[in-house]
């Protein structure tokens, strides 16, 4: 049985144990191609010298993800939250507004909540 048939969710961190040189071959990409739900994480930033922001950059710049991919993964992540549906919907709306805004015109309140450092 494939995990998508039982509504499973995977939390992945690209840089923690990846030793191959081809980022498009990373298991995260294979999971996406199979339609599995996942989120990106920073795992242990102090140990791996990374951040969630850096993980998203890897997905975009090295794995070739597009804005559509980021939006889908963010929505999968929201689906997996242990939070009331009203709160999930509020977060979804903020992300939708962010993605719909022209480049450079995203809501600064949304950006201010991102506190990961590179």
Secondary structure as the mmCIF struct_conf table of DSSP 4:
data_model
#
loop_
_struct_conf.conf_type_id
_struct_conf.id
_struct_conf.beg_label_comp_id
_struct_conf.beg_label_asym_id
_struct_conf.beg_label_seq_id
_struct_conf.end_label_comp_id
_struct_conf.end_label_asym_id
_struct_conf.end_label_seq_id
HELX_RH_3T_P HELX_RH_3T_P1 UNK A 3 UNK A 6
TURN_TY1_P TURN_TY1_P1 UNK A 7 UNK A 7
STRN STRN1 UNK A 9 UNK A 12
BEND BEND1 UNK A 14 UNK A 17
BEND BEND2 UNK A 21 UNK A 21
HELX_RH_3T_P HELX_RH_3T_P2 UNK A 23 UNK A 25
BEND BEND3 UNK A 26 UNK A 26
HELX_RH_AL_P HELX_RH_AL_P1 UNK A 27 UNK A 33
TURN_TY1_P TURN_TY1_P2 UNK A 34 UNK A 35
STRN STRN2 UNK A 37 UNK A 40
BEND BEND4 UNK A 43 UNK A 43
HELX_RH_AL_P HELX_RH_AL_P2 UNK A 45 UNK A 48
TURN_TY1_P TURN_TY1_P3 UNK A 49 UNK A 49
HELX_RH_AL_P HELX_RH_AL_P3 UNK A 52 UNK A 61
TURN_TY1_P TURN_TY1_P4 UNK A 62 UNK A 62
BEND BEND5 UNK A 63 UNK A 63
HELX_RH_AL_P HELX_RH_AL_P4 UNK A 67 UNK A 80
BEND BEND6 UNK A 82 UNK A 83
HELX_RH_AL_P HELX_RH_AL_P5 UNK A 85 UNK A 100
BEND BEND7 UNK A 101 UNK A 101
HELX_LH_PP_P HELX_LH_PP_P1 UNK A 102 UNK A 102
TURN_TY1_P TURN_TY1_P5 UNK A 103 UNK A 104
BEND BEND8 UNK A 106 UNK A 106
HELX_RH_AL_P HELX_RH_AL_P6 UNK A 108 UNK A 112
TURN_TY1_P TURN_TY1_P6 UNK A 113 UNK A 113
#
